[in-house]
Amino acid sequence: MSLAQISEFSFVLAKSGLSEGLLTVTTYQYFLAVAVMTMAIAPMMVAYAGKAGRRLSQLPPFQFLTIGKDSTFPRKHITLSDHLIVVGFGDNGRAAVQLASCRGIAYVVLETNPETVRREKSSGVKIKFGDASQKIVLKHADIMTAKAILITVPDATSARKIVVAIRHLRTDIPVVVRTSFLSEVTELEALGANHVVAMQLEASVTLCGKVLDIFGATQEDKASSLDDVRTNRIQQCHISASHLFDPEISKINNP
C-alpha cells in the first residue's frame, strides 16, 4: 500500500509526455487529479495496512498467504492432544524439542524460516512453517487440544503478538515466554503469559551461582541467595550489609 501513491517524478514524465504530444490536455488533467488523490490517501492506507492485512488473512481466499503456498500443513492431519507447541527453533526451541523427545512428550514446532523448516523436517523434527501470531496457524498446530505453549522467539514485539493471538483462542493454556530483558516481563505477563523467563536475569543468576560455588556456599545458602537475585531482594541484602564496608567502621575495626 505504501507503494500505491504516484511519486513526484511521475509529474516530470507526464509533463514531458504532454510537451511531446503523447498525452492530451484532458488526459494530463486526469493524471494530475488521480496523482494528487493517491498522495492524499496514501498516509491513511499505510496507517491501516497492518490491520487490514490481518483481517484479510483470516478469509479463506487469503489464508494460503499466511500459512504459505507450499505449507507443510496437510489439509487432513492427525489431531494432536496434550502436546507442547514450540514457537521458534533457535537454540532455546531446539533444547525444548530435545527435552520433549527424551521425555516422550508430543510436540509441534512453528517456525517462520522456510529453510529451517525444510532442513529440520528432513531430519525428523515435527516442524511446520507458519507465523504463530496468526490464529489460523495456531489452530493448525492444534492449539485447542495442546497442553502448553513455549515461545522462544527473540523479538519481544513478535512474542507479544503471539501471546495476544493465543489468548484470543484459549485463556486456560499455560504460556511460557522467553525474553531478553527484565523490562519486558511485566507487559508480557499483562498480556497473558503465565511464565516469562528473562535471559538477562537468568544470566545473572547463573553467574552468581558460579561465584557462590567458588566461595564454598552450601546448597541451602546458594538456593536462598539465588532466590534473592530472582526476586530482586538482593538489593535489600546489599543495603543491610553495607555497614561492613563503611569507611568509618573499617577505621574502628582496623585502627
Order of alpha helices (4+ residues) and beta strands (2+ residues): alpha-alpha-alpha-alpha-beta-alpha-beta-alpha-beta-alpha-beta-alpha-beta-alpha-beta-alpha-alpha-alpha-alpha
